């Protein structure tokens, strides 16, 4: 540990210098982007198999991120650790694949040792390297130059700016490919089911609603005693009121019951049809849950429960705000 205390101003200046060096590396990379990049995009678009991204060390970490970005934006891709490839994992590569080799020096020993086998297997090869004349570059079908003038550390040794440049170039490749494939939010969500966006674009009302025997139901001529028993037993705060064909004609909520107790001396003497809200706000099965939430919230008085109906207007479930919030939407 150094004997002198940390100088905050010096630390800030050094930190900014690192960021400036990496920003400069990316700016230079952007300015020298050429037709080789467009060819790489076309190569990935034409790929009949998968994209395999391989590297080792810090370049391997960049390769792993590139594979992840490709996969998440609609292009099947996997990461192949170059060291493990020497001991059997190269078997995941086939002739229909596109193989992206990431090596700043272009001479990474693990990748160089793979080159004869890669040639025998026959995938299309893209080299992401800072050394266009290297052995890895010479073995590739296409070279993307992601070299940097210097690294961001004071010794010009640690893979910093070079790793950022390789990762950024891979991100650019993945994003442009996705744009050409016309990636939609819905397709993006399919590969991100655990994220908030994925849930918003894939979770429908039928995934969250209470249906079947869990759906509280009553007929308009049902005594209020039966309605109260149904509401209490299902514990959802409302009962869908349906006709003989199962079509929704109204709803009674626990709020309706409380207000009825203030207006009527004997609520239990009434029928469901006397208290129900006729033709209530409803949502169709197949509606995205997030849209149902907006429908419930965008009212002068927020709706806490929402009937769900099929295309014939039959009540098929009941959805609560609580159900949607619990789902993380």
C-alpha positions in Angstrom: 0.0 0.0 0.0 1.3 3.5 -0.7 2.5 5.5 2.3 1.0 8.8 1.0 -2.7 9.5 1.4 -4.9 9.5 -1.6 -5.2 12.9 -3.4 -8.8 13.1 -4.6 -8.1 15.6 -7.3 -5.3 13.4 -8.7 -7.5 10.4 -8.6 -10.2 12.2 -10.5 -7.8 13.4 -13.1 -6.4 9.9 -13.6 -9.9 8.4 -13.9 -10.9 11.0 -16.5 -7.7 10.3 -18.4 -8.6 6.6 -18.6 -12.1 7.4 -19.9 -10.7 9.9 -22.4 -8.3 7.3 -23.7 -11.2 4.8 -24.2 -13.5 7.5 -25.7 -10.7 8.4 -28.1 -10.2 4.7 -29.0 -13.9 4.4 -29.9 -13.9 7.6 -31.9 -11.0 6.4 -34.0 -12.6 3.0 -34.4 -15.8 4.7 -35.6 -13.9 6.9 -38.1 -12.1 4.0 -39.8 -15.2 1.7 -40.1 -15.2 0.6 -43.7 -16.8 -1.9 -46.1 -15.5 -4.8 -44.2 -18.0 -4.1 -41.5 -20.9 -4.2 -44.0 -19.5 -7.5 -45.3 -19.4 -8.9 -41.8 -23.1 -7.9 -41.3 -24.0 -9.7 -44.5 -22.0 -12.7 -43.5 -23.9 -13.0 -40.2 -27.2 -12.4 -42.0 -26.4 -15.2 -44.4 -25.3 -17.6 -41.7 -27.3 -20.9 -42.0 -26.0 -22.1 -38.6 -25.1 -20.2 -35.5 -22.5 -17.5 -34.6 -19.7 -18.8 -32.4 -17.6 -16.1 -30.7 -14.2 -17.2 -29.3 -11.4 -15.6 -27.4 -9.2 -15.9 -24.3 -8.3 -13.6 -21.5 -9.7 -10.1 -21.7 -10.5 -10.7 -25.4 -12.4 -13.7 -24.3 -14.5 -11.6 -21.9 -15.3 -9.2 -24.8 -16.2 -12.3 -26.9 -18.6 -13.6 -24.3 -20.3 -10.2 -24.2 -20.6 -10.1 -28.0 -22.2 -13.6 -28.1 -24.6 -12.5 -25.4 -25.6 -9.3 -27.3 -26.1 -11.3 -30.5 -28.3 -13.8 -28.8 -30.4 -11.2 -27.0 -31.0 -9.3 -30.3 -32.3 -12.3 -32.2 -29.1 -13.9 -33.7 -28.4 -17.4 -32.2 -24.8 -17.2 -30.8 -22.6 -19.0 -28.3 -19.3 -18.2 -26.6 -16.4 -20.6 -27.1 -13.5 -20.4 -24.7 -10.4 -20.8 -26.9 -8.6 -22.9 -24.2 -11.5 -25.3 -23.8 -11.9 -25.5 -27.5 -8.4 -27.2 -27.6 -9.9 -30.0 -25.4 -13.1 -30.8 -27.2 -15.4 -27.8 -27.1 -14.4 -27.0 -30.7 -16.9 -29.7 -31.5 -19.7 -27.1 -31.2 -18.5 -25.5 -34.4 -19.8 -26.7 -37.8 -19.3 -25.7 -41.4 -22.5 -23.7 -41.5 -21.5 -21.5 -38.6 -19.9 -18.1 -38.6 -16.9 -18.1 -36.2 -15.8 -14.7 -34.8 -12.2 -14.8 -33.4 -11.4 -12.0 -30.9 -7.7 -11.4 -30.3 -6.1 -7.9 -30.0 -2.7 -9.2 -30.8 -3.9 -11.7 -33.5 -1.4 -14.1 -32.1 -3.2 -15.6 -29.0 -1.6 -19.0 -28.7 -4.8 -20.9 -27.9 -6.5 -19.6 -31.0 -3.5 -20.0 -33.3 -3.3 -23.7 -32.3 -7.0 -24.0 -33.3 -6.5 -22.6 -36.8 -5.7 -25.9 -38.6 -8.8 -27.6 -37.1 -11.0 -24.6 -37.9 -9.9 -24.7 -41.5 -10.8 -28.4 -41.7 -14.2 -27.8 -40.2 -14.9 -25.0 -42.6 -16.9 -22.2 -40.9 -16.8 -18.7 -42.2 -14.3 -16.8 -40.0 -14.3 -13.2 -39.0 -11.3 -11.9 -37.1 -11.7 -9.0 -34.6 -8.1 -7.9 -34.1 -5.8 -5.0 -33.7 -3.2 -6.7 -35.9 -4.5 -7.2 -39.5 -1.2 -8.9 -40.6 -1.3 -11.5 -37.7 -1.7 -15.2 -38.2 -5.3 -15.2 -36.9 -6.2 -12.4 -39.4 -4.5 -14.2 -42.3 -6.6 -17.3 -41.5 -9.9 -15.4 -41.5 -12.2 -14.8 -44.4 -12.8 -11.2 -43.2 -10.9 -8.9 -40.8 -12.4 -6.2 -38.7 -9.6 -3.9 -37.4 -10.3 -2.9 -33.8 -6.8 -1.8 -33.0 -6.1 1.1 -30.6 -3.1 3.4 -30.5 -2.5 2.7 -26.8 -4.2 1.2 -23.8 -5.7 3.4 -21.1 -3.3 2.5 -18.3 -0.1 4.4 -17.6 2.1 1.4 -18.6 0.2 0.8 -21.9 -0.1 -2.9 -21.0 -3.5 -3.8 -19.5 -6.1 -4.7 -22.1 -8.4 -1.7 -21.4 -9.1 0.4 -24.5 -8.5 -2.6 -26.8 -11.1 -4.7 -24.9 -13.6 -1.9 -25.0 -13.0 -1.4 -28.8 -13.5 -5.1 -29.5 -16.7 -5.2 -27.5 -18.1 -2.0 -29.0 -17.4 -3.3 -32.5 -19.2 -6.5 -31.7 -22.1 -4.6 -30.3 -22.3 -2.6 -33.5 -22.3 -5.8 -35.5 -25.1 -7.3 -33.4 -27.3 -4.2 -33.5 -27.0 -3.6 -37.2 -27.8 -7.3 -37.9 -30.8 -7.0 -35.6 -32.0 -3.9 -37.5 -31.7 -5.7 -40.8 -33.7 -8.6 -39.3 -36.3 -6.0 -38.2 -36.2 -7.0 -34.6 -39.4 -6.0 -32.8 -39.9 -5.3 -29.1 -42.1 -8.4 -29.0 -39.4 -10.6 -30.5 -36.8 -9.0 -28.2 -39.1 -9.8 -25.2 -39.3 -13.5 -26.1 -35.6 -13.8 -25.3 -35.9 -11.7 -22.1 -38.8 -13.3 -20.3 -37.3 -12.5 -16.9 -36.9 -8.8 -17.5 -39.5 -6.1 -17.0 -39.7 -5.5 -20.8 -40.2 -9.2 -21.4 -43.0 -9.4 -18.9 -44.7 -6.3 -20.3 -44.7 -7.7 -23.8 -45.5 -11.3 -23.2 -47.8 -11.5 -20.1 -51.4 -11.5 -21.1 -54.5 -11.1 -18.8 -55.2 -14.9 -19.0 -51.8 -15.6 -17.5 -52.8 -13.6 -14.3 -56.6 -13.8 -14.1 -58.6 -16.0 -11.8 -60.5 -18.4 -14.0 -62.4 -21.7 -13.8 -63.5 -22.6 -10.3 -61.6 -19.6 -8.9 -63.7 -17.1 -10.8 -66.5 -15.7 -8.6 -69.8 -15.9 -10.5 -73.5 -15.2 -9.8 -76.6 -14.8 -11.8 -78.6 -11.5 -11.7 -81.5 -13.3 -9.8 -79.2 -14.7 -7.2 -80.0 -13.6 -3.6 -77.4 -11.2 -2.2 -76.7 -13.8 0.6 -75.3 -16.1 -2.1 -73.4 -13.3 -3.7 -71.7 -12.4 -0.4 -70.9 -16.1 0.2 -69.4 -16.3 -3.3 -67.4 -13.1 -2.9 -66.1 -14.1 0.6 -65.2 -17.7 -0.5 -63.2 -16.6 -3.6 -61.7 -13.6 -1.7 -61.1 -11.5 -4.8 -63.2 -8.5 -3.9 -65.8 -8.9 -6.6 -68.2 -11.2 -8.3 -68.9 -11.3 -12.1 -72.6 -11.4 -12.8 -73.5 -13.4 -15.9 -76.7 -14.5 -17.7 -77.8 -18.0 -18.6 -75.3 -18.1 -21.5 -72.4 -17.0 -19.3 -72.2 -13.6 -20.8 -71.1 -10.8 -18.5 -73.9 -8.4 -17.6 -72.6 -6.8 -14.5 -70.2 -6.9 -11.6 -70.5 -6.4 -7.8 -67.5 -5.3 -5.8 -66.9 -5.2 -2.1 -67.2 -1.4 -2.5 -70.7 -1.8 -4.0 -71.6 -3.8 -0.9 -70.3 -1.2 1.5 -72.2 1.5 -0.2 -75.4 -0.6 -0.3 -75.2 -1.1 3.4 -75.4 2.7 3.8 -78.4 3.0 1.5 -80.5 -0.2 2.3 -81.8 -1.4 5.6 -81.7 -5.1 4.5 -79.1 -5.7 1.8 -79.6 -9.5 2.0 -83.2 -9.1 0.8 -82.0 -7.8 -2.5 -80.9 -9.7 -5.7 -77.6 -9.4 -7.5 -79.2 -7.5 -10.3 -80.4 -4.8 -7.9 -76.8 -3.9 -6.9 -74.6 -4.8 -9.8 -72.9 -2.3 -12.0 -74.4 -3.0 -15.5 -72.1 -3.3 -18.5 -68.9 -2.8 -16.5 -65.5 -1.9 -17.9 -64.0 -5.2 -19.1 -61.1 -6.5 -21.0 -60.8 -9.2 -23.7 -58.8 -12.3 -23.3 -55.5 -12.0 -25.2 -55.0 -8.4 -24.0 -51.5 -7.6 -22.6 -51.6 -7.4 -18.9 -49.8 -4.0 -19.0 -52.6 -2.6 -21.2 -55.2 -3.9 -18.7 -53.3 -2.1 -15.9 -53.4 1.2 -17.9 -57.2 0.7 -18.5 -57.7 0.2 -14.7 -55.6 3.2 -13.8 -56.7 5.7 -16.4 -60.1 6.2 -14.8 -61.4 9.1 -12.7 -61.8 6.4 -10.0 -59.3 3.7 -10.2 -60.7 0.2 -10.9 -59.3 -2.5 -8.6 -60.9 -5.5 -10.4 -61.6 -6.1 -14.0 -63.7 -8.8 -15.7 -62.1 -10.7 -18.5 -64.4 -11.9 -21.4 -63.9 -14.0 -24.5 -64.9 -13.0 -28.0 -68.5 -13.9 -27.3 -68.7 -11.7 -24.3 -68.7 -14.6 -21.8 -67.0 -14.0 -18.5 -63.8 -16.2 -18.4 -62.0 -14.6 -15.4 -61.4 -11.7 -13.1 -58.2 -9.7 -12.9 -57.0 -7.6 -9.9 -54.6 -4.7 -9.9 -52.8 -6.7 -7.2 -52.2 -9.6 -9.6 -50.6 -7.3 -12.2 -48.4 -5.6 -9.6 -47.3 -8.9 -8.1 -46.2 -10.0 -11.6 -43.8 -7.1 -11.7 -45.5 -5.1 -14.3 
